[in-house]
Amino acid sequence: MSTSATAATGRSTEEDPSPPGRVGPLGRLGAWTAGHVKHVLVGWLVIVAVLGAFAPQVTSVLSGAGWQSNGSESVKVRELAEKHFGGAGSSAIQVVVTSKSHQLGDPSVRRVIAEVTEEMKSDDRISEVVPPQPGTSISRDGRTGLVLGAAASGTDDMVRAAEHLKEPLRRLSTADVTVRATGSSAMWSDFNTANLKAMIHAEILSWPVTLVVLVVAFGSLIAAGLPLLLTMAGLAASVGSLVLISHVTPISIWAMDFALMFALALGIDYALFLVIRFRAALGHSRDPRRAVEETMDTAGKAVLLSGLTVLVSLSAVMLVPAPAVRTMAVGIMLSVLFVLAATLTLLPAVLAKLGPNVNKWALPRTRADRTQSPRFGAWGERLWRQPLRFGALALAVLIALAVPVLGLKTAMPSIKVVPANDSSRQGYTLVQESFGKGAPGMLQVAVPDTSVTATLTALKSTDGIASVLPAQRAADGSGWNLIQAMPSVDPSDLSLTRTVSTVRTELPADALVGGAAVENLDLKQALDDKAPLVIGVILVLGFLLLLVALQAPLVAAVGVLTNLLATAAAFGVARMIFQDGRLSGLLGFEPQGFLDGWGPVFFFAMIFAIAMDYTVFLLSSAKEHHERTGDPKQAVVGALAHSGRVVFAAAAVMVAVFFTFALADPLPPKEMGIVLGVAVLLDAFLIRLLLLPVLLRLTGRAAWWSPAWLRRALPSIRFSHD
């Protein structure tokens, strides 16, 4: 029993804190792990050893593509090109060969083209190498040509092929001839490589800050190491699982990065909550096993609920028909599952083994046995006395930051997100200079024989189409034709969306429009279409989980709505920075005029998951104090005194981790770090530690009221241990 409960009830601290008949399932699980420490440790060693053995393969087996909308018209065009046109679809590798002073027919240039051809033929993922063709892939001045490596494999393998070929091809350049691999597959290869390096670098930079905050938060070196134990166990198991799953279905390389991020963040959160509660339990129960039992019967429930809310939030992302987005969610969910499992089994066993030694090597003047924070308790008293003053200020700041979200624009990233010295971006520039601004975003139109003439006529008369190449008839007799049309604008120009929409409207009904640029547009449209459904599912499921846990509809609704407000404010800040370009000079990036298209869905799910984490910790503590005292004031003040320090410390670590990504050169990890960092900052400090307690103060007893029929329908869940 916590000191707050003792003060409220007048019961002695020597009283048995856990009568046998009142221990719940998690308390019994804690008691079992405490009594079978060796079995638990050996079990986890086996899990980590078996799954961790596959982890070193992660960078080689995980895929780099999957940025597409499954079932879209553009994907159908690519599949038709792979089946009937020898793989000459959007995933084919393009190699730009350009000479400063000679035309392609010059022997020195022909020799380089021959070397390029041989290099590409050596890769069995390329079905056919097509040399530069007059009128289609040779520039008007005759000095630049495109060598096409047709796809013999799926998009993931073609990205790997581009990764393998781009540097050998670059080395074929001479003083006069420049060789660069470009196209969709090369771009995704460069994009993923640059972002992977940036994210790993940012994570390395975040570790020293994380360790310092952990030591300060836990107050002892031994306790500070426990989150790292959970992180390493959860990460090794989740990354190994991703490798195994990749043999069944392609998994994006980004899944590993997000798995690492969430394993660290949640490992810290959960360890903080349980260790602080365990220390308090040790203060009135000298038996570590009984202390673990009490810890799991109270804080363990909050951790389990938090993990479930994170999983529910991220599971909604699976509604988006984009493999890359889905597998990123899978990576996070796996890390959450393993960290949660380790928190509920491995951590209690280690705590039981350590006992009072959990406070060993404590910092000077540290009260490791203190269950409540006097400072956060005093803050709770102040909020209770002056709720409108502080609540109005927090609400005004959040609304002011959220208003800009109404003008938020999204689009798929431009070539600018690829580093300037990478092969695909340099090749992209060469293609534009030699063939036209829209050449890197050629439209591919698949059309049956009967509609070729009508399609060519419609394309040539469409505004926004600069040129149309002759139809290429499939050699396999399938009756399909492939027509390429060059837009008049850069592929990242927002007007291309209107051009593609017009083309699809004007062409015959049996004509299909695709190409790499159109695949991006279709993916963005799918993300936009699914965003309301994903957000709605997350909000509804989040409310239901809080309702089941807290047994009170009003407080559950308040928890969800405040999460939504913090998320809106974070996106409002994202709009001002990344769309409007404010602070772009300080942060070192060139604004695109929009937020990357996956942001609303994926970032919303991540932000909401983290926000629910803090919501559960604070409200479960408030419910525990309300169950013991029946006093709304004790619920608010006690929750802040009991959990405020946990929320503050966990948020400090997360903000430090996320903001290190702002130092990354590529734009996507910079976006992610700033958006998530701002979200955590706003949610933890303006919502959980200010606005939410104020709302509990203003609603009073009504916050915890529940109709009788609802109480009968819901399972009985208590957070107090008495």
Phi, psi and omega in degrees: 000138182285164180297329178296321180292322179297316181296323185285325188256343181078009181279148184291146177289347178276351181295143179303119185281351186218078177305140187305326185281351186254002182280129181273182182302318180290326175297318178293324176297317178299317179297321180294315180296322179294330179270353181227051185301314182298318180298318181294314181297317179295319179301315180289326176298320179294314181300312182293320181293316183291308182286324180295337179296335179272344186302320181300342180278358194300317184288340182266334184259335178287152188267167182245357184251219181088004178274077183205163176257106182304134178084359180286165181298320182293323177294324177298322178296317179297319179294322176295320179295321179293325185276319189249348185234030174065025177084019182275041180265198186292338181273357177298148180269127177258135177241119180273126174241116182225141181247142179287325190228357183232156173275168186296337180283350179296140182306322182293324179283320178300324179296319178295317179299321178297319179293321176299316180299315180295319180298317182287325179294338181287348180259119185286357175278355177252124186278326185204143176250121183254117180289169179303135183246131177302136177086344181235310185234022172238132182292164182297326180278356176076008184259353182229136177220157177249126173260124185259126173257100184292150185277126173257358183225178178288177185297323180296316179292328179290327174295319177295321178299317178297321178298322181286326189266335194297323180284316174303322178292319179300324182289347177283352179296151177237184178299332183256331187248131177252133179237125179218132173278135179215196185097176186300313183296318179294323180296315180294327175298309179295320180299310182291321180297313181297317182287325177297315178298317181296319181291320177296317179299317180295321179295322177296318179296329184284340185299312180301318179296317179301315182296319179297313180296321179298314181298317179294318183293317183274335177081359177208152183290323180297310181296323181295337180281345184295318176300326179292326176298312179296318182298312183293319179295312180295321183290315180300317181291318183289319179293319176299323178294321178299320178298315180295317180296327182297341177282347178258318180213145181299138179238131181293143177299335179294337179301324179295318182297315181289328176299316179297315183298312183284328176299317179292312184297311183285328175302319178292312181303307185293320179295318177304311185297315183285319183294316179298320179291323179296319178300318179296318180295324178297334182294335179233011174215107185290346182273113181303327181295317178292326178295320177295319180301313179295318180301313181289330181285346180243284182296329179299323178296318180296319179295316179298315179296318179300314179299320179295321180293322177297315180296319180295316181300315183283332180295333179296335179296337181295349177287344180278126184278048180236113185305318182297316181293317179298315184287334172297319177295321178300317180300315180294316182297322177296316180297321178296316180301313183288321177294320178297315178298319179293323180294323185271351180231303183292313182297314177301322179296317180294319178297319178297321179291320181287317184057227180297342180292352176298339180264009183292150181058046181285154176290153178301143176062029179260128175262086184292337183272001183282122182275338183234154179260117178301323181295315179288330173297317178295323177297320177297320177297320180295317178296325180293324180283324185232062185292319184292322181299308183283321181296318180296321179296313180297317181296320180296317179297315183294319180293319179299322179284332183279332184305317181300343182297338181296335179255018183292132175246146178230152176198164176286149187296149178274177179297344181295342179281351175268135180306144187298332183266005179280153186301313186296322180288319177295319177295322177302314180296318179297320178297315179297317181296328186265330188241343181129158186301323184270001186300322179293346181245041181306133173279140174244123182246118176265126186214141177287164184308319187294342185244011184297310184298314180297323180292314179300318180297316181294318180297316183293336182262003183273129174296140180096354176255118184278321181202157181229129179273157179300153179292141176252118183273139180296135183281348184272005178076017182285344180089004179268151176230148179240122180244133178252134181230134181262122175293163180269358182234164176300146181303336181271356180293130183297339179290344179297330178301316179294321180298314180296320178298318179295316180300315181295330179285320187277333183286161174304153186298333183269006177270136180245133184252128180215208186113161185301315181296322181289326175300320176297317180296319179293323177295316179299320179295319179296319178297316179296318182295323184274343185304311180300320180294313180299313181297318179298316179297317180299315181295315182294312181294323177298317178297315182297320179295317178295324179297315179297319184285318188264345176063021183217117185295323184293314181291328176295318178295320178298319179298317181290316183293323177292325174300316181297321179295316179297321179294317178298319179296320179296319178289330175296319176295320179299320179297315182296324183278306191269333178268313182274344176084011177292136182070008182297323178294317179295320183274350173074052175212160176260116183297143179270347184089009180196167173264144181304143193300333182278353185303305184305318181282304190286315179295323178300313181298318180293314180297315182296322179298314180294318180298320178295328177303308180291323179300314181297315181300315183287313184287328176294323176293319178297319179295321179300314180291326179290323177298324184282323189248334187070010185253117179302325180294316178298327179297316182286305184295318180295321180296317179293317179296324185276320188244350182302318181294323179296312180298316181298311183293316180297319179294321179300319178295314182297317180299317179298316180296311184293319184289343174294335178290341176294342179278352182292147176285312179297147185289317184304311177294331176295315177302311183300313183297316182289315181298312181290321179297315178296319180299314179295318180301311181292317185293314184290315191266330178262330182267294188292322185261004180219290188293315182298314175300324179296317179295324175294324177294315184289326180277338174058227183292336180297332180300328186255006180283145177215134179295154185300319182296326179288321178298323179290327183282330184271149173293146181281116179234122178241143179257348178277155183237085182209000000 
